[in-house]
């Protein structure tokens, strides 16, 4: 009888250990899911902030482009003024011939440079806005992923798995006549 009682006690201890292990596993599953949910929420927030920074960078690129475009036009105007003064000082008629061609070419090239600066700034702003859109999409995916995590369901799944294991052990002990 002492052997049967000892086997029965060991079986109960084994089942108790499985139950405690199952509860600890459920707590671990809950904590892991909660942590994962928090990490995804933080990553989504970071992605949203990065999108805001990208939008600010786009605005700065456009503003810098406008400033540089204006500066280019001023340099062109100064160059044309210098050319006019030099040509006039040498008695060249500014309204016709090669003098007119020089001034027209300078104006054309200056405008081309100014428009290139504007185009480059627009392209740079567009690239920042594409990055902002990518960051917002990433934030949405991260947020949705986090929203789909249910720590309670993770814990319940772990408990159900453990319950099945405990039931299997109990059935085995019962079948072997341990209790």
Residue, then its C-alpha position, 0 to 999 in steps of 0.5 A: x500500500x505504501x508503494x501505491x500511495x507513493x506512486x499516487x503521490x508522485x502522480x499528483x505531484x507530476x500533475x501539479x507540476x504540469x499545472x503550475x508549469x502551464x500557468x507560468x507558460x500562460x503568464x509568459x505568453x501573456x507577457x510576451x504578447x503584451x510586450x510585442x504589442x507595446x513594441x509595435x505601437x512604439x515602432x508605429x509612433x516612430x514611423x509616424x514621427x519619421x513621416x512628419x520629419x520627412x514632410x518638414x524636410x520636403x518643405x525645407x527643400x522647397x524653401x531652399x530651392x526658392x532661395x537658391x532660384x532667386x539667388x541664381x536670378x540675381x547672379x544672372x542679373x549681375x552678370x548681365x549688368x557687368x556685360x552691359x557695362x563692359x560692352x557699353x564702355x567699349x562703345x558696342x551697340x547693345x541692341x543688335x549683333x553679337x552684343x545682343x547675342x551675348x546678353x540673350x545667351x546669358x539671360x537664357x542660360x541664367x533662366x535655365x540654371x534657375x529652373x534647374x534649381x527649382x526642378x531639383x528642389x521639387x524632385x528632392x521634396x517629392x523624394x521626401x514626400x515618398x519617404x513620408x508616405x512609406x513611413x506612414x504605410x509602415x506605421x499603419x502596418x505596425x499599428x494594425x499588427x499590434x492591434x491584432x495581438x490579444x495577450x489574453x488569447x495568447x494566454x488562453x491558447x497556452x492554457x488550453x495546450x497545457x490543459x490537454x497535456x495535464x488531461x493526457x497525463x491524468x488519463x495515463x495515470x488513471x489507465x495505469x491504475x496509479x489512482 
